[in-house]
Amino acid sequence: MNRRGVSAIALGAVSSLALVGAGAGGHVSAAQATKGGVVVVAEAPQSAPDWFFPVLSSSGYASYNTEIIFLMYRPLIYLSPTNQVDYGRSLVSKISVNSSGTVYTLTLSHKYRWSNGRPISAQDVVFTWDLIKDASTLHNAPWAYGPAGSGGVPTDWSSVTAHGSNTVVVKLKSPANPQWFIHNGLSQIYPVPKSVWDKYPNNPIRELNMIKSVANSPTNALYDVVDGPFKFQSMVPDQYWDLVPNPKFGGHKATISKLVFQYETSSASEFVGLRDGTISVGYLPPSMWASRKDLPNDVMSSSYLFGMNYMVPNLSPKAPDHVGQIFSNLYVRQALQMGIDEPAIVKSLYHGAGVVTDGPIPPTPKTAFYDPALSKLPYPFNPARGKKLLEAHGWRDVGGVMTKNGEKIEFTLLYSSGSTTETSMVELLKSDWAREGIDVNLQSEPISEVLATASQSDANKWQMVYWGGGWTYQLDYYPTGGDLFKAGAGENMGGYDSPTMNRLIQATYDPGTPAQIQARMDAYQVYAAKNLPVLWMPWFPMGYARVSGFNEHAKNVHGTVRYFNPTTDKPLANYWTVSS
């Protein structure tokens, strides 16, 4: 790629679990490895994959969907563990960029083909982009595109056109940092075969409705043609989802005979599966730390992904009981942040694992993005100070609840069920916030319901939400925050709207010198730390399926590469082997 006048910030690699065997150094010889074998992977508690089409809806934009999609469909841009474009694994063999960073010419590779033998074409790429654009812009679209706002989608894109069958030209409306656009924009496209999916040409609403009708039906014949290492085989809702190797895959072919994603009702039931050997790959929740000795046939490890943890207040005026207007006051969010005892959460609930955070870029794992100025928390835990702050703005303690002009600071915190640690955490928050005169009602739902409920399209149905998994930088690999905190962004579920934040985020998209780029990133994260678009929580090691905790895998499951690509947080299951 030709870059003129722009220098990308080097992205730090994220540590992750490597699947290793019981032998010295974890090496498994070819003689030990067995061709075939079934690997059973535990899903997060009460998380059921429900959207299998590679263009993700806002309600289906979750890791339990993207991990399976990644195994079935190849991304246009494949990012390496060090966050660089790997052209050997991408659907493009090269990208040429003009001097202003407004025109990107993509040459498709001939390495990968559809499983029916047809080549992946420029027309497939354009068709997929048109679906993204339609789901992002049409006012009567039956579903909204989940990552809208990240990578300039769709407003910064001017056109996507096919020049013959092997070349795609993407034009932007204004100059951009090419590294930002390739990482956060082009990487969103997972092409689908136009010849299979284009059922209603020139009728985008009907096409989107058709996709919605089969999005949760991966056994439909439409999904037979894929270009990833696996194909879908069978499923029983809320039980399991089976994948088998794609024999036509153009990269490293899987040797295991089947990959099973298994539904889990709770962390406790998942632990039983690990202990009994019915689960090959899973996670150990912090609440079960003392029981790790009961898994002698497993290997435990920890990994920090590149991301952060937070809970979301609903800032919309449509939020129930006027809570949106209350949360919209910065001093209220500051008081709430002062009521979060991050050090105690790390020590008591996560056994010392985890780091205290106060912004969108964590201190761990180390990256070039983190601003050391944020090593000192702007709003450290101090309930007494938080209560005084509320009193300074006219609130008074009436029966234990802060009250002003007939309004009370009381709300319902919706959190994901199935995790003892998460329940203990929200109970601690409720207790500490009560010391400030803030009354919290706790309500739990399965994580899929939590994520489906918490949106601005249904802003009148919730007040504050915490799903426990935080945010890892996938699709926004260049961590500018545009998908999260820019007004109207797809993942700005709280409805946060700050002209200053919009301006600071926009600046991170612009070309510049390395010093200019880093200064813009610093300004963005410092403002986010102080203005609190969300409430910051500790960042924890992530077990499989983004469950806070520790990774577990059976000793007979091995891999020649990392289990996760630490940049994309996707399983590299086509490299796994099973030994006898």
DOTIBA-668280 format. One line per 2 residues: their letters; for each residue z, x, y of C-alpha. Coordinates in Angstrom, 2 decimals. Layout:
<rs>
A = Z X Y | ...
</rs>
This chain:
<rs>
MN = 0.00 0.00 0.00 | -0.92 1.28 3.43
RR = 1.97 1.11 5.89 | 1.37 2.14 9.48
GV = 4.18 2.38 12.01 | 6.61 0.74 9.58
SA = 9.22 2.35 7.38 | 11.05 0.19 4.89
IA = 14.75 0.58 4.37 | 15.43 2.07 0.95
LG = 17.08 -0.54 -1.20 | 19.98 0.51 -3.39
AV = 19.92 -0.27 -7.08 | 22.50 -2.70 -8.39
SS = 24.52 -1.68 -11.42 | 24.02 -3.91 -14.43
LA = 24.76 -4.26 -18.07 | 22.75 -2.18 -20.49
LV = 22.58 -3.58 -23.99 | 23.90 -0.84 -26.21
GA = 24.74 -0.55 -29.87 | 27.83 0.64 -31.67
GA = 26.38 4.07 -32.41 | 26.88 7.21 -30.36
GG = 25.49 6.74 -26.88 | 24.44 3.22 -27.85
HV = 21.11 4.47 -29.26 | 19.46 2.43 -31.98
SA = 16.76 4.04 -34.09 | 13.59 2.26 -35.11
AQ = 14.88 2.21 -38.67 | 18.06 0.39 -37.61
AT = 16.30 -2.18 -35.44 | 14.99 -5.23 -37.23
KG = 11.82 -7.01 -36.23 | 12.74 -10.63 -35.84
GV = 16.16 -12.11 -35.43 | 17.50 -14.83 -33.19
VV = 19.38 -14.14 -29.96 | 21.58 -16.98 -28.69
VA = 22.41 -16.83 -24.99 | 25.22 -18.90 -23.48
EA = 24.46 -20.86 -20.34 | 27.04 -21.24 -17.59
PQ = 29.49 -24.07 -18.29 | 27.93 -27.50 -17.86
SA = 24.68 -26.00 -16.56 | 21.58 -27.58 -18.02
PD = 18.10 -26.26 -17.16 | 16.22 -29.17 -15.64
WF = 13.13 -27.80 -13.82 | 10.62 -25.65 -15.69
FP = 7.65 -25.63 -13.33 | 7.33 -22.28 -11.48
VL = 7.18 -23.94 -8.06 | 10.83 -24.86 -7.70
SS = 12.18 -27.99 -6.07 | 15.22 -27.83 -3.80
SG = 17.34 -29.62 -6.42 | 16.07 -27.36 -9.22
YA = 16.43 -24.08 -7.34 | 19.11 -22.50 -9.57
SY = 19.47 -19.47 -11.82 | 19.57 -21.50 -15.00
NT = 16.03 -22.63 -14.22 | 14.59 -19.43 -12.80
EI = 15.64 -17.28 -15.75 | 13.62 -19.39 -18.19
IF = 10.67 -19.70 -15.82 | 10.62 -15.89 -15.50
LM = 10.28 -15.54 -19.27 | 7.36 -17.99 -19.37
YR = 5.43 -17.04 -16.23 | 4.62 -13.68 -14.66
PL = 5.37 -13.19 -10.95 | 2.57 -12.17 -8.65
IY = 4.80 -9.31 -7.45 | 7.11 -7.66 -9.99
LS = 10.00 -5.75 -8.43 | 11.60 -2.82 -10.23
PT = 15.35 -2.23 -10.65 | 15.17 -0.09 -7.50
NQ = 13.53 -2.95 -5.55 | 10.08 -1.39 -5.40
VD = 6.81 -3.09 -6.30 | 5.91 -2.19 -9.89
YG = 2.14 -2.61 -10.01 | 2.09 -1.96 -13.75
RS = 4.07 -5.16 -14.31 | 2.72 -7.20 -11.40
LV = -0.22 -9.57 -11.49 | -1.70 -7.53 -8.65
SK = -2.92 -3.96 -9.12 | -2.81 -3.11 -5.42
IS = -2.16 -4.55 -1.95 | -3.94 -3.41 1.19
VN = -2.40 -4.24 4.57 | -4.08 -4.07 7.96
SS = -2.52 -2.02 10.76 | -0.71 -4.96 12.37
GT = 0.76 -6.33 9.14 | -1.02 -9.66 9.44
VY = -3.64 -9.45 6.65 | -2.77 -8.69 3.01
TL = -5.59 -8.14 0.53 | -4.44 -8.52 -3.07
TL = -6.48 -7.21 -5.98 | -5.58 -8.87 -9.27
SH = -4.88 -6.80 -12.37 | -6.83 -7.36 -15.59
KY = -3.82 -6.44 -17.73 | -2.39 -9.94 -17.96
RW = -4.19 -13.10 -19.09 | -3.27 -16.69 -19.85
SN = -2.18 -17.36 -23.41 | -5.42 -19.30 -24.00
GR = -7.37 -16.09 -23.33 | -8.64 -16.99 -19.86
PI = -8.18 -14.47 -17.04 | -5.63 -15.06 -14.29
SA = -7.81 -15.74 -11.27 | -7.60 -15.76 -7.50
QD = -8.13 -19.52 -7.71 | -4.90 -19.83 -9.74
VV = -3.00 -18.00 -7.00 | -4.45 -20.15 -4.22
FT = -3.77 -23.35 -6.18 | -0.12 -22.37 -6.65
WD = 0.24 -21.52 -2.96 | -1.21 -24.90 -2.03
LI = 1.50 -26.58 -4.12 | 4.18 -24.55 -2.34
KD = 2.71 -25.45 1.04 | 2.34 -29.15 0.22
AS = 5.91 -29.44 -1.12 | 7.14 -27.69 2.05
TL = 5.17 -29.55 4.71 | 4.03 -33.02 3.65
HN = 6.37 -35.58 5.20 | 6.04 -37.93 2.21
AP = 6.20 -35.25 -0.49 | 8.15 -36.55 -3.53
WA = 10.14 -33.31 -3.72 | 10.83 -30.38 -1.42
YG = 10.11 -26.74 -2.17 | 13.46 -25.00 -2.77
PA = 12.95 -21.55 -1.21 | 11.27 -22.90 1.95
GS = 12.18 -20.69 4.89 | 12.37 -17.47 2.89
GG = 9.48 -15.05 3.36 | 8.08 -17.12 6.22
VP = 7.16 -19.98 3.87 | 5.35 -21.98 5.00
TD = 5.28 -21.72 8.81 | 4.45 -18.01 9.16
WS = 1.54 -18.15 6.71 | -1.84 -18.85 8.26
SV = -4.08 -18.99 5.18 | -4.41 -18.00 1.52
TA = -7.99 -17.73 0.30 | -9.82 -16.55 -2.79
HG = -12.63 -14.01 -2.36 | -14.30 -14.13 -5.72
SN = -12.18 -14.35 -8.85 | -10.13 -11.16 -8.43
TV = -9.22 -10.95 -4.73 | -6.77 -13.01 -2.67
VV = -6.48 -12.63 1.11 | -3.27 -13.77 2.77
KL = -3.12 -14.00 6.57 | -0.02 -14.34 8.71
KS = 0.20 -15.91 12.14 | 1.94 -12.90 13.68
PA = 2.68 -9.23 12.84 | 5.39 -8.60 10.26
NP = 7.18 -5.84 8.45 | 5.00 -5.52 5.31
QW = 7.96 -4.65 3.10 | 9.75 -7.82 4.18
FI = 6.68 -9.98 3.59 | 5.79 -8.52 0.19
HN = 9.38 -8.66 -1.05 | 10.32 -12.07 0.32
GL = 7.00 -13.84 0.74 | 4.42 -12.80 -1.84
SQ = 7.08 -12.38 -4.53 | 7.70 -16.15 -4.48
IY = 4.39 -16.94 -6.13 | 4.46 -17.38 -9.91
PV = 0.87 -18.50 -10.53 | 0.09 -21.38 -12.85
PK = -3.34 -21.98 -14.43 | -5.34 -24.21 -12.10
SV = -7.54 -25.33 -14.99 | -4.49 -26.83 -16.70
WD = -2.41 -28.19 -13.83 | -4.95 -29.33 -11.22
KY = -5.07 -32.95 -12.37 | -5.59 -34.63 -9.00
PN = -7.81 -32.53 -6.72 | -7.62 -33.56 -3.06
NP = -4.61 -35.79 -3.76 | -1.56 -33.57 -3.23
IR = 1.00 -36.38 -3.29 | -0.20 -37.61 -6.65
EL = -0.27 -34.03 -7.94 | 3.33 -33.40 -6.81
NM = 4.44 -36.67 -8.39 | 2.81 -35.64 -11.66
IK = 4.59 -32.29 -11.57 | 7.91 -34.01 -10.88
SV = 7.38 -36.29 -13.88 | 7.05 -33.33 -16.28
AN = 9.25 -30.76 -14.52 | 12.03 -31.36 -17.05
SP = 9.70 -31.73 -20.04 | 8.84 -28.15 -21.09
TN = 7.53 -29.31 -24.46 | 4.71 -31.12 -22.64
AL = 1.29 -29.69 -23.48 | 0.87 -28.62 -19.84
YD = 3.31 -25.79 -20.53 | 1.36 -24.45 -23.52
VV = -0.64 -22.04 -21.35 | 1.60 -19.28 -19.98
DG = 1.31 -15.58 -19.16 | 4.92 -14.48 -19.68
PF = 6.48 -12.81 -22.72 | 7.75 -16.11 -24.17
KF = 6.55 -19.67 -24.77 | 8.65 -22.79 -24.93
QS = 9.16 -24.23 -28.39 | 11.79 -26.98 -28.50
MV = 14.87 -28.44 -26.84 | 17.65 -30.95 -27.22
PD = 19.06 -31.87 -23.79 | 22.57 -30.58 -23.23
QY = 22.41 -28.65 -26.51 | 19.78 -25.89 -26.56
WD = 16.42 -24.67 -25.26 | 14.31 -22.54 -27.66
LV = 11.71 -19.94 -26.65 | 9.48 -17.93 -28.97
PN = 7.38 -14.83 -28.25 | 3.97 -15.25 -26.61
PK = 1.66 -13.23 -28.91 | -0.97 -12.99 -26.14
FG = 1.39 -11.40 -23.59 | -0.22 -8.42 -21.88
GH = 2.96 -6.38 -21.46 | 5.73 -5.30 -23.83
KA = 5.74 -7.93 -26.58 | 9.01 -9.38 -27.81
TI = 10.12 -8.44 -31.31 | 12.87 -11.02 -31.73
SK = 11.70 -14.21 -33.41 | 13.50 -16.67 -31.16
LV = 15.49 -16.78 -27.94 | 17.93 -19.68 -27.65
FQ = 19.63 -20.77 -24.43 | 22.69 -22.74 -25.47
YE = 24.51 -25.36 -23.43 | 28.25 -24.80 -23.00
TS = 30.77 -27.48 -22.13 | 33.31 -24.96 -20.84
SA = 34.18 -21.28 -20.70 | 36.64 -21.90 -23.55
SE = 33.93 -23.23 -25.87 | 31.68 -20.31 -24.93
FV = 34.48 -17.89 -25.85 | 34.81 -19.51 -29.28
GL = 31.08 -18.94 -29.80 | 31.44 -15.25 -28.92
RD = 34.43 -14.88 -31.21 | 32.75 -16.64 -34.13
GT = 29.44 -14.83 -33.67 | 27.37 -17.92 -32.93
IS = 26.63 -16.60 -29.42 | 24.90 -13.22 -29.08
VG = 25.00 -12.82 -25.30 | 27.56 -14.40 -23.01
YL = 30.40 -13.83 -20.60 | 34.17 -13.43 -20.46
PP = 35.78 -15.44 -17.66 | 38.66 -13.74 -15.82
SM = 40.99 -16.49 -17.03 | 40.48 -15.21 -20.59
WA = 41.02 -11.55 -19.78 | 44.00 -11.27 -22.16
SR = 41.84 -12.58 -25.03 | 39.22 -9.84 -24.84
KD = 40.91 -8.12 -27.80 | 39.81 -11.10 -29.92
LP = 36.14 -10.05 -29.56 | 36.02 -6.85 -31.67
ND = 32.34 -7.32 -32.52 | 31.23 -7.49 -28.89
VM = 30.65 -5.01 -26.09 | 32.14 -5.88 -22.70
SS = 30.85 -4.58 -19.38 | 30.86 -5.55 -15.72
SY = 28.13 -5.59 -13.13 | 27.83 -6.35 -9.44
LF = 24.62 -7.99 -8.33 | 23.30 -7.69 -4.80
GM = 24.68 -10.79 -3.14 | 27.75 -12.50 -1.73
NY = 30.10 -15.40 -2.37 | 30.89 -18.28 -0.01
MV = 31.67 -21.96 0.34 | 29.72 -24.35 2.53
PN = 31.11 -26.77 5.12 | 28.84 -29.69 5.92
LS = 28.08 -29.34 9.63 | 25.92 -32.45 9.86
PK = 26.95 -35.31 12.15 | 26.12 -37.50 9.14
AP = 28.90 -35.94 7.06 | 31.54 -38.52 6.02
DH = 34.50 -39.26 8.30 | 33.16 -37.22 11.21
VG = 34.05 -34.01 9.39 | 30.73 -32.45 10.43
QI = 31.69 -32.63 14.11 | 35.05 -31.04 13.29
FS = 33.52 -28.20 11.23 | 30.96 -27.56 13.99
NL = 33.76 -26.13 16.13 | 33.82 -22.38 15.53
YV = 37.59 -22.24 15.99 | 38.02 -24.70 13.09
RQ = 35.89 -22.50 10.82 | 37.89 -19.48 12.01
AL = 41.14 -21.21 11.06 | 39.70 -22.10 7.66
QM = 38.65 -18.49 7.11 | 42.18 -17.31 8.05
GI = 43.48 -19.55 5.29 | 41.50 -17.77 2.54
DE = 43.62 -15.06 0.90 | 40.83 -12.89 -0.48
PA = 43.04 -9.96 -1.58 | 45.31 -12.31 -3.54
IV = 42.34 -13.98 -5.21 | 40.97 -10.61 -6.32
KS = 44.35 -9.40 -7.57 | 45.73 -12.51 -9.25
LY = 42.64 -14.32 -10.50 | 40.17 -11.49 -11.13
HG = 42.51 -8.75 -12.41 | 41.64 -6.41 -9.56
AG = 37.88 -6.74 -10.07 | 36.00 -7.82 -6.98
VV = 35.74 -6.86 -3.34 | 36.85 -8.58 -0.15
TD = 33.85 -9.61 1.94 | 33.26 -10.99 5.41
GP = 29.50 -11.28 5.69 | 26.18 -11.76 3.95
IP = 25.81 -8.16 2.70 | 28.57 -6.90 0.40
PT = 30.16 -3.44 0.49 | 29.73 -3.30 -3.29
PK = 27.25 -2.46 -4.71 | 26.43 0.15 -2.09
TA = 23.17 -0.35 -0.27 | 21.56 0.91 2.90
FY = 21.95 -2.55 4.40 | 25.74 -2.80 4.69
DP = 27.22 -2.17 8.13 | 30.46 -0.14 7.75
AL = 31.71 -1.76 10.95 | 32.49 -4.81 8.81
SK = 34.99 -2.93 6.65 | 37.65 -4.50 8.89
LP = 37.75 -8.28 8.49 | 37.22 -10.28 11.71
YP = 39.48 -13.05 10.38 | 41.99 -11.64 7.88
FN = 44.31 -13.97 5.97 | 46.88 -15.36 8.40
PA = 47.68 -19.10 8.08 | 50.23 -18.99 10.90
RG = 47.62 -17.59 13.28 | 45.10 -20.15 12.06
KK = 47.50 -23.01 12.80 | 48.22 -21.65 16.29
LL = 44.48 -21.47 16.95 | 44.12 -25.16 16.12
EA = 47.11 -26.03 18.30 | 45.57 -24.07 21.19
HG = 42.62 -26.47 21.02 | 44.74 -29.61 21.22
WR = 45.46 -30.35 17.55 | 48.99 -31.42 16.60
DV = 50.79 -31.55 13.26 | 51.35 -35.21 12.39
GG = 52.92 -35.69 9.00 | 51.64 -32.31 7.82
VM = 48.02 -32.89 8.94 | 46.44 -31.60 12.14
TK = 45.48 -34.60 14.28 | 43.62 -34.99 17.59
NG = 42.36 -38.16 19.27 | 42.81 -40.10 16.05
EK = 40.82 -37.58 13.98 | 42.41 -35.56 11.18
IE = 41.40 -32.24 9.66 | 41.13 -33.52 6.13
FT = 38.19 -33.32 3.75 | 37.07 -33.29 0.13
LL = 36.13 -29.97 -1.44 | 33.55 -30.54 -4.17
YS = 33.59 -27.71 -6.70 | 32.02 -27.02 -10.08
SG = 34.00 -27.93 -13.18 | 34.35 -26.04 -16.45
ST = 36.09 -22.90 -15.17 | 39.87 -22.44 -15.24
TE = 39.59 -19.56 -12.77 | 37.62 -21.63 -10.31
TS = 40.09 -24.50 -10.55 | 42.98 -22.10 -9.90
MV = 41.10 -20.70 -6.92 | 40.52 -24.02 -5.17
EL = 44.12 -25.03 -5.84 | 45.23 -21.82 -4.10
LK = 42.95 -22.62 -1.17 | 44.35 -26.15 -0.93
SD = 47.89 -24.76 -0.84 | 47.14 -22.10 1.79
WA = 45.15 -24.47 4.00 | 48.06 -26.93 3.86
RE = 50.14 -24.26 5.62 | 47.75 -24.68 8.57
GI = 47.98 -28.46 8.51 | 44.60 -28.84 6.80
DV = 44.57 -31.49 4.07 | 42.12 -30.95 1.19
NL = 41.22 -33.30 -1.65 | 39.77 -31.49 -4.68
QS = 36.93 -33.06 -6.64 | 35.11 -31.40 -9.55
EP = 31.65 -32.08 -10.97 | 29.27 -30.16 -13.28
IS = 27.54 -27.40 -11.33 | 24.17 -29.12 -11.58
EV = 25.66 -32.20 -9.90 | 27.35 -30.09 -7.24
LA = 24.08 -28.36 -6.34 | 22.13 -31.62 -6.40
TA = 24.65 -33.35 -4.13 | 25.07 -30.62 -1.52
SQ = 22.00 -30.92 0.67 | 21.11 -32.12 4.12
SD = 18.89 -34.81 2.63 | 22.14 -36.40 1.39
AN = 24.42 -35.15 4.15 | 26.47 -38.35 4.06
KW = 27.63 -37.72 0.47 | 29.73 -34.58 0.78
QM = 32.01 -32.61 3.10 | 32.54 -29.10 1.70
VY = 31.17 -27.50 -1.46 | 31.93 -24.49 -3.63
WG = 30.00 -23.79 -6.83 | 31.55 -20.40 -7.61
GG = 28.33 -18.49 -8.20 | 27.64 -17.41 -4.64
WT = 24.23 -16.08 -3.72 | 22.29 -13.15 -5.10
YQ = 19.24 -11.90 -3.31 | 16.48 -13.25 -5.46
LD = 13.31 -14.40 -3.68 | 14.86 -12.95 -0.52
YY = 15.07 -9.44 -1.95 | 14.84 -8.06 1.58
PT = 18.16 -9.61 2.73 | 17.35 -11.01 6.14
GG = 19.17 -14.33 5.73 | 16.16 -16.45 6.63
DL = 16.44 -18.59 3.51 | 20.15 -19.18 4.08
FK = 21.11 -19.44 7.73 | 17.98 -20.09 9.75
AG = 17.79 -23.65 11.07 | 15.98 -25.86 8.56
AG = 15.81 -23.19 5.83 | 15.60 -24.41 2.25
EN = 19.03 -23.08 1.23 | 20.79 -23.85 4.52
MG = 22.59 -26.69 2.78 | 25.33 -26.90 5.40
GY = 22.90 -27.65 8.20 | 24.00 -24.63 10.23
DS = 21.97 -24.33 13.43 | 22.41 -21.45 15.88
PT = 19.67 -20.28 18.27 | 21.33 -16.85 18.34
MN = 21.27 -16.62 14.55 | 17.64 -17.75 14.49
RL = 16.72 -15.01 16.96 | 18.63 -12.29 15.09
IQ = 17.09 -13.26 11.76 | 13.62 -13.36 13.28
AT = 14.09 -9.82 14.59 | 14.68 -8.52 11.06
YD = 11.15 -9.60 10.16 | 9.53 -7.46 12.83
PG = 7.97 -4.01 12.35 | 9.77 -1.03 13.82
TP = 11.24 2.40 13.24 | 13.92 2.87 10.55
AQ = 16.61 2.97 13.25 | 15.31 -0.24 14.84
IQ = 15.15 -2.03 11.50 | 18.72 -1.02 10.59
AR = 20.06 -1.97 14.04 | 18.53 -5.43 13.68
MD = 20.06 -5.87 10.24 | 23.46 -4.77 11.57
AY = 23.30 -7.21 14.48 | 22.45 -10.07 12.13
QV = 25.27 -9.43 9.67 | 27.92 -8.84 12.35
YA = 27.03 -12.15 14.00 | 27.13 -13.91 10.61
AK = 30.56 -12.41 9.93 | 31.97 -13.65 13.23
NL = 30.14 -16.96 13.68 | 30.84 -18.19 10.13
PV = 27.79 -20.18 9.06 | 29.75 -20.42 5.80
LW = 33.26 -19.43 4.71 | 33.30 -15.98 3.11
MP = 34.86 -15.49 -0.31 | 35.43 -12.36 -2.44
WF = 32.43 -10.93 -4.28 | 33.02 -10.53 -7.99
PM = 31.42 -8.90 -10.99 | 29.01 -11.34 -12.53
GY = 28.85 -12.08 -16.22 | 25.70 -13.49 -17.75
AR = 24.32 -16.66 -16.09 | 26.07 -15.70 -12.84
VS = 29.45 -16.64 -14.17 | 32.08 -14.67 -12.28
GF = 33.60 -12.28 -14.76 | 32.41 -9.86 -17.39
NE = 29.37 -9.49 -19.64 | 29.69 -9.77 -23.41
HA = 27.07 -9.11 -26.06 | 27.15 -8.70 -29.82
KN = 27.00 -5.13 -31.07 | 23.86 -5.87 -33.09
VH = 21.86 -6.80 -29.97 | 20.17 -3.82 -28.36
GT = 17.65 -3.05 -25.67 | 15.64 -0.08 -24.49
VR = 15.98 -1.19 -20.87 | 18.60 -2.97 -18.80
YF = 19.64 -6.42 -19.88 | 19.14 -7.70 -16.35
NP = 16.67 -6.41 -13.84 | 19.41 -5.82 -11.22
TT = 17.04 -6.61 -8.36 | 15.77 -9.92 -9.66
DK = 18.72 -10.84 -11.89 | 16.31 -11.86 -14.65
PL = 16.79 -11.21 -18.39 | 14.40 -8.69 -19.92
AN = 14.57 -10.33 -23.32 | 11.18 -9.07 -24.50
YW = 12.80 -5.63 -24.79 | 15.74 -6.80 -26.91
TV = 16.06 -6.02 -30.59 | 18.47 -7.15 -33.29
SS = 19.80 -4.78 -35.94 | 21.04 -5.78 -39.37
</rs>
